[in-house]
Amino acid sequence: MTNKIRYTLKVAALLACSSSIQAQVSLEKINHLSTGLGEGSAEIISYDSGSQKLFVINSGFASYSIFNFSDPLQVGASTLIDLSSFGAGPNSIASHDGVVAVAVEANTVTDPGTVEFFDTLGTHLKSVAVGALPDMLTFTPDGSQLLVANEGEPDNGVNPLGSFSIIDMSNGVANATANTLDFSAFNVGQPRHGELPAELIIAPGEAVADDLEPEYIAVSADGSQAFVTLQENNAVAVVDLATPTILSIQALGFKDHNLVGNELDPSDRDGAGGAGAINIQNWPVKGIYMPDAIAAVNLNGTDYYLTANEGDARDADDRIGNLLLDPTAFPNATDLQLDEQLGRLDVQTNLGAGTNGYTELFAYGARSFSIWNGSTGTQVFDSGSEFAFKIAELAPTLFNANNANPADFDERSDNKGAEPEGIVTAQVGNRNIAFIGLERVGGVMVYDISEPALASFESFHPATDGDVAPEGLLFIAAADNATGSDLLLVSYEDTGTIGVFRVLDIIFDNGFE
């Protein structure tokens, strides 16, 4: 067995006492690739199993790289495909059955962008117009549709519509056409405004359709629905791909860091002499999930989506130490606003304000990953404070560090912590597994999600070889690559590198119980 390592210490125990068997999904690094470009490259990766090629977006260099991945253990230098003639620069890449799609923003980023199509050799095939600032894109499982999240971020006082494009690929690349949906029907005075959840975050003075900013897409297992993160709005849009229609907008609510299990370290100056320290406690703060990446999985007939709860600061951003706190809500405000307590923590200031000061405090991100029911938007699991506690236990010198650097120990405690950003799910053996990339601390968390409400920690793998800022995660099943093992690829945008990991499903027996 190439992707399972079985350590059997007592055969009798395996046969007669299965409760003593333990299993752990772990990662073994088997290769380390580089674009050779450094920071601003290797942001997002895609793999085409037919050609056995790896496609890597280089956002800072208006290009993408092609690696021959026919032997994952021996990967040569990449070929660079120049994208500078197509617009201001690429943001994402996806491939399916010999077709490579690249999201490219316009030279004026508030203008409609394009999706540029190529073959696996880098020959340009077609250009299709989509919405403003196309960000993430992905094919449906059967390849019949290409989905594009058009973020539509404001620039120089212009705030274009956030939108979602569905490109029909059923008649081939040459005949590809786009249908772009926006959220205008949810504006004030429009027919669907009353459907908006109360906890949806819309910037003051902005129209709903302008302010909603699609970030990342996951597709249901049957290809019928898309789940789209609206990161700055702390919500997920659910899209029916057959109709096509925006079915609903699901607000994610807020995480109570004052509850047991939801602790955080909110200060980078809570140690001796104003230095950093590990100080994970409950605090009177709410976390705004604001997920970046999203993944979808069907378990026991139910669709779920999983979010990496990164957080994303907006213009309404300040430290708690600079705010006026309501004396009734926070009778101990003087102490709370000390640098070693909550004073350094970044919060969103257009939430929680009352007549006599802030009655609630809302920090960016939830320092966790969550599992949500795809139909109802109900949260069925959140990893709480486990990321922080596991890093403190397993890699304490990297606790809330920046750039996976021990010299930056605790530097991110006041600003989103480890910063979960990427997430992907896969079946490993007979279990469903989630892999979560931590942008600031570096490394990957591994969880068993086979029973969503009881998801459990498997392992943590810190970054190695100087890799910084994991952005994209890609799972390649054993059947689709030459190693015969399941692989996880992690791209690091600050170093322009890609880690290739073998996924190990280790089963061992500790003896009779």
Secondary structure, DSSP 8 states (H G I E B T S, - for coil): --SEEEE-S-HHHHHH-GGGEEEEEEEEEEEEEE-SS-TT----EEEETTTTEEEEEEGGGTEEEEEE-SSTTS----EEEE-GGGSSEEEEEEEETTEEEEEEE-SSTTSEEEEEEEETT--EEEEEEEEESEEEEEE-TTSSEEEEEE----BTTB----EEEEEE-TT-GGG-EEEEEESGGGSTTSTTGGGS-TT----TT--HHHH--EEEEEE-TTSSEEEEEEGGGTEEEEEETTTTEEEEEEE--EEETTSTT--B---S--SGGG------B--S-EEE-----EEEEEETTEEEEEEE------SSEEEGGGS-B-TTT-TTHHHHTSIIIIIT-EEETTSSEETTEESS-EEE--SSEEEEETTT--EEEE-TTHHHHHHHHH-GGGTT-STT-GGGTTTTTTTTTT-EEEEEEEEETTEEEEEEEETTT-SEEEEE-SSGGG-EEEEEE---TT---EEEEEEE-GGGSTTSS-EEEEEETTTTEEEEEEEEEEEEE----
